[in-house]
Amino acid sequence: MTMRTRTLGTTGPQVSALGLGCMGMSALYGEADRAESIATIHAALEAGVTLLDTGDFYGMGHNEMLIGEALRAAPAARREQALVSVKFGALRGPDGGWSGYDGRPAAVRNFAAYSLQRLGVDHIDVYRIARLDPDVPIEETVGAIAELVEKGYVRHIGLSEVGAETIRRAAATAPVSDLQIEYSLISRGIEDEILPTTRELGIGITAYGVLSRGLISGHFTADRQLGAGDFRAMSPRFQGDNLRHNLNLVEALRKIAEQKGVTVAQIAIAWVLARGEDIVPLVGARRRDRLTEALGALDVTLDAADLAAIEEAVPPGAAAGDRYPAAQMAHLES
């Protein structure tokens, strides 16, 4: 495996071609082992992964503290290469419930102060609101992040899960490095308007959900039991007939992967990598073995025939079910 690099847009940093999404180490996908999580972060850094993605609301700060612990224990050279991307703004209660988003400038500064402390760093490399606050113009939120950039607390401004109009308004306010948004073989909604807009404006994409929360990893089975705290237990794509339909797509993809001598996960990640040099996939590995598998995608070359076969097996719009429950879909722009 040879780690390549990509640049987050025209204003962002150079990062590894794959990033590590750390959310599953703290929340939403069942129990995770703390020691294994830290070992996985260390293994990623050792392999040349530089981009670590988190959110201040993942496990109510647990994920940031986990990353901070991992960075403190890493060799100095590896720690210095790490670039941390943080999402903020989600409002939660003591019971773990969700109650909207706060993008007011005062809140932006407040969220950043706590993140810096939990991570144990003097700056955040990429900072972004997780979802648009409908009550606060994006210009105000981005303007507040820009002030943090001026003061040295943030290096680059990012966006998350917003539509083309909001991207344009944000970019007109201050330089935006990248948009973080779901993008995979079965989540291709960005291709119509959002991706052309980011490319026009020189904004990169950090793509999360490249394995659709494990659905197209090749490891998920129809009889898998999900705990009450697992997001997938209420995700439409993991329910009943939707799940059976989607797993049939995975089996079609598996045939192509086997012909190339790779795994389903590797071909799914390689497909995202092949969509453009401006796209950096985030892999949500919680264990070192899953990380090793994901990194193997860097050695997978997809030619025109491969891409055509993948397109035939999993055409755009083939997935059954929305990517979030209805209440959460209401917070997303398209």
Secondary structure as the mmCIF struct_conf table of DSSP 4:
data_model
#
loop_
_struct_conf.conf_type_id
_struct_conf.id
_struct_conf.beg_label_comp_id
_struct_conf.beg_label_asym_id
_struct_conf.beg_label_seq_id
_struct_conf.end_label_comp_id
_struct_conf.end_label_asym_id
_struct_conf.end_label_seq_id
STRN STRN1 THR A 5 THR A 7
BEND BEND1 LEU A 8 LEU A 8
TURN_TY1_P TURN_TY1_P1 GLY A 9 THR A 11
BEND BEND2 GLY A 12 GLY A 12
STRN STRN2 GLN A 14 SER A 16
BEND BEND3 ALA A 17 LEU A 18
STRN STRN3 GLY A 19 GLY A 21
HELX_RH_3T_P HELX_RH_3T_P1 MET A 23 MET A 25
TURN_TY1_P TURN_TY1_P2 SER A 26 SER A 26
BEND BEND4 ALA A 27 GLY A 30
HELX_RH_AL_P HELX_RH_AL_P1 ARG A 34 GLU A 46
TURN_TY1_P TURN_TY1_P3 ALA A 47 GLY A 48
STRN STRN4 LEU A 51 GLY A 55
TURN_TY1_P TURN_TY1_P4 ASP A 56 GLY A 61
HELX_RH_AL_P HELX_RH_AL_P2 HIS A 62 ALA A 73
BEND BEND5 ALA A 74 ALA A 74
HELX_RH_AL_P HELX_RH_AL_P3 ALA A 76 GLN A 81
STRN STRN5 LEU A 83 PHE A 88
STRN STRN6 ALA A 90 ARG A 92
TURN_TY1_P TURN_TY1_P5 PRO A 94 ASP A 95
BEND BEND6 GLY A 96 GLY A 96
STRN STRN7 TRP A 98 TYR A 101
HELX_RH_AL_P HELX_RH_AL_P4 PRO A 105 LEU A 119
TURN_TY1_P TURN_TY1_P6 GLY A 120 GLY A 120
BEND BEND7 ASP A 122 ASP A 122
STRN STRN8 ILE A 124 ILE A 129
BEND BEND8 ALA A 130 ARG A 131
TURN_TY1_P TURN_TY1_P7 PRO A 134 ASP A 135
BEND BEND9 VAL A 136 VAL A 136
HELX_RH_AL_P HELX_RH_AL_P5 ILE A 138 GLU A 150
TURN_TY1_P TURN_TY1_P8 LYS A 151 GLY A 152
BEND BEND10 TYR A 153 TYR A 153
STRN STRN9 VAL A 154 SER A 160
BEND BEND11 GLU A 161 GLU A 161
HELX_RH_AL_P HELX_RH_AL_P6 ALA A 164 THR A 173
BEND BEND12 ALA A 174 ALA A 174
STRN STRN10 ASP A 178 GLU A 182
STRN STRN11 SER A 184 SER A 184
TURN_TY1_P TURN_TY1_P9 LEU A 185 ILE A 186
STRN STRN12 SER A 187 SER A 187
HELX_RH_3T_P HELX_RH_3T_P2 GLY A 189 GLU A 191
TURN_TY1_P TURN_TY1_P10 ASP A 192 GLU A 193
HELX_RH_AL_P HELX_RH_AL_P7 ILE A 194 LEU A 201
TURN_TY1_P TURN_TY1_P11 GLY A 202 GLY A 202
STRN STRN13 GLY A 204 TYR A 208
TURN_TY1_P TURN_TY1_P12 VAL A 210 ILE A 216
BEND BEND13 SER A 217 GLY A 218
TURN_TY1_P TURN_TY1_P13 ALA A 222 ASP A 223
TURN_TY1_P TURN_TY1_P14 ALA A 228 GLY A 229
HELX_RH_3T_P HELX_RH_3T_P3 PHE A 231 ALA A 233
BEND BEND14 MET A 234 MET A 234
HELX_RH_3T_P HELX_RH_3T_P4 PRO A 236 PHE A 238
BEND BEND15 GLN A 239 GLN A 239
HELX_RH_AL_P HELX_RH_AL_P8 GLY A 240 LYS A 260
TURN_TY1_P TURN_TY1_P15 GLY A 261 GLY A 261
HELX_RH_AL_P HELX_RH_AL_P9 VAL A 264 LEU A 273
TURN_TY1_P TURN_TY1_P16 ALA A 274 ARG A 275
TURN_TY1_P TURN_TY1_P17 GLU A 277 ASP A 278
STRN STRN14 ILE A 279 VAL A 283
BEND BEND16 ARG A 287 ARG A 287
HELX_RH_AL_P HELX_RH_AL_P10 ARG A 288 LEU A 295
HELX_RH_3T_P HELX_RH_3T_P5 GLY A 296 ASP A 299
HELX_RH_AL_P HELX_RH_AL_P11 ALA A 304 ALA A 313
BEND BEND17 VAL A 314 VAL A 314
TURN_TY1_P TURN_TY1_P18 PRO A 316 GLY A 317
BEND BEND18 GLY A 321 GLY A 321
BEND BEND19 ARG A 323 TYR A 324
HELX_RH_AL_P HELX_RH_AL_P12 ALA A 326 MET A 329
TURN_TY1_P TURN_TY1_P19 ALA A 330 HIS A 331
#
